[in-house]
Amino acid sequence: MRGILRAAALAGAIGAAALLPPTTASATPDATAAPGCLTDSETEDFGRGEITVCVDDGGVRVTGYVEDLKPGGPFTGGDSGCVAWSIDWQTATGTDSSSSHMACPHFPGGEAYVEFDYDPTESEYGPKDVTGVRDTSLALVFM
């Protein structure tokens, strides 16, 4: 039961984060990979991570990790934010944005280090008709 609640909370947090604009630390401008793979890694004061995004023949795969380096709230030295990769997709109809799985250790059941391997197009809210990647950046997301 605890696992189901944790999964539901994380899924809700990821869905909510997709609606909020992320605070980006840095970006790889016009880092386009279409088709092929793009790999990016960043370290900021709030977090670090690595991401590889592969686009090939309509298939998409996103792998990597994120780590929150300031877990907790402002009274405990944390920043109250979650860490995720922000991804700007090139699609057949224009540009679409989404985020990767998040490291949210200040949420009940959340973790400071999260590895991910998924196809974002399988999500109801994920990008559709992906042709490439315009940009990736490590982001601090507040909820």
N, C-alpha and C positions, 0 to 999 in steps of 0.2 A: 504494500500500500504506500509506503514511504517513497519507493521508487517511482510510482505512478504520480504522486503529488509533486515530486521533484521535477520529473519530466514535464508535467503540465505547467509548472511555474516557469521553467526555463523556456518552454515553447511560447508561453505568453510574453515573457520578457523579450524574446527575439522578435516576436510579432510587433510588440510595442516599439521596439527600437527601430524597426523599419519605418515607422511613422514619424520619428523624431530626426531632425537634422543632426548628424554627428559633428563633434568638434574635432577637426582633423589636425594632426600635428604636422604632417608633411605629406607631400604627394609626389607621385612619379608622373609628371605631366606628359600626356599623350603617349603613355607606355602601352602601345597597342600590340595585342597578340591575336591575330586572326588569319587563318587558324594557327594553332600551335599552343605553346605554354608560356606563361609569364610567371616569374618568381620574384618576390619582393620580401625584404626583411627590414625591420625598423626597430630601434630602441629609443624610447622617450622616457622622461622622468616618471610617467604614469604607468607605462607598460612596455612590453616588447612582444615580438612575434615574427612569424614567417608564414608566407602564403604562396602557394602555387596554384594557378588557375589554368586549366587546359580546355581549349575549345577545338573540337574537331568533328566535322561532318554532322553538325547539329547537336553533338553530345558535349556536356560540360561537366568538369570535375574540379572541385575545390578541396585542397588539402592544406594542412599546416597546423599552427598552434597560436594561441594568444596567452599572455600571462599578465595579470594585474599586479603591478609593483607597489601599489598604494591601497591595499585592502582596508576596509573599514571606513568610518565616518571622519569628519573633520576634527572631532574631539579626541580621536585616537591616532592621529597622524595620517589618516586615509583621505581619499578625495570623494568618496561616495559615488564614484562613477564606475561603469563597466568598460572593459576594453574589448574592442572588436575590430575586424578589418572592414573598411568601407570599400565597396566595389562598384565602379561605374561601368556598366555593360554597354556594348554596342549591340543593338538589336536591329532586326529588319525594319522596325518602325521608328528608330531613333535611339536615344540614350535612356537607360533605366538604371536605377541604383538599388543596392541591397547591402546587407551586412552579413558577416560570417557569424558563427557561433560566438557567444560572448563569455568572457571570464568575469563573473560577478560574485566575488567571495563575500560581499556584505549582505547578500540575499540568503535566506535560510536554505541550506542545501547547495548553495553556490560554491564554485571552486575558483581558486586563484590561477590555476593552469588548466587550459582546455585544448585538447587536440581535436581536429575535425577532419572529416573525409566525407563529402556529400556532393550531390547533384542539386544545385539550387533551382533548376527548372522543374523538379518534381514537386516543389511546394506550390500550393495554390496561389501564394503571394510572391513567388519567385519570378525572375525575368523569363520572358518567352521569346522564342526565335532569336537566340543569341548568335551573333556573328563574330564577336571578339570582345576584348577588354580595353576600355579607354584609360582606366586609372585604378590604382589600389592605394589605400593609405590606412595607417593605424589610427584608430579613432577612440576618443574618450566619449562614452555615451552616458548621459544622465537620464534617469527615469524617475 
